[in-house]
């Protein structure tokens, strides 16, 4: 798309807010997961138990979401 001189396009509104939030979450979520991992390691003193706990979370979310649905 060719724009005339002096004209520019900028994303504003909810889309821009979504993009800013997405950029922040790219940093916050991995740091949070690392912190949870470290706290579990210090608490259990076992990498295997920590891995089991962290891997069980997605499966428990799947199980809990299916119990809410009605047929």
Steps between C-alpha positions, in 0.01 A plus 500: 500500500645833399431792731522863403787698650437609858250220570581213736316200638507404867319231697303646791236392746446148630725343238796710614430414864487133409837523323661673801360242741621216279855639501499530880366147542785363288728602788276454804371147433842331458635681806200388704538139386870510587422639845240227563748238381771630734265518798385143438860383468596661829191359670518141371879483447434278200493585130286193425228595749508858373458376142209277601324789670554739208390242242186415697365856482395496130337160545305617804378804304375272223321280751340790682373664181325184383314465831340844452341421165155351483358290223 
